[in-house]
Amino acid sequence: MQKLRFRASHLPAVQAGTKRITMRYDDPVEVGPALLVFEFDEEVTLPGRITSTVTKSVAEVTDQEAQEDGFPNAAALLPGLRDYYPTLEPTDQLTLVRFEVTEPDHGA
């Protein structure tokens, strides 16, 4: 199963449902089941599903999309993402990944 990794600081927002989009650079994912992995000393995982992916340049990301990922606006996106991807440029292609937390499968 594919894994969607997050910094530990994102766990509360994902659990609360306020973070349902993440932007990835050179990190391919596909629509379908995913394990949401939060990088604490010991990994914390949640069952999830990637519901859609859209590719666009950093410069094309809208204010609304940036806000859904926790940024105040699109202008704050590039400086914020450089914390994750130091060489990121406005013309680089990002994948906007929409996801949801799903119920654990207690069967099988």
Secondary structure, DSSP 4 states (H G I P E B T S, - for coil): -EEEEEEGGGHHHHHHTS--EEEESS----SEEEEEEEESSS-EEEEEEEEEEEEEEGGG--HHHHHHTT-SSGGGHHHHHTTT-TT--TTSEEEEEEEEE-------
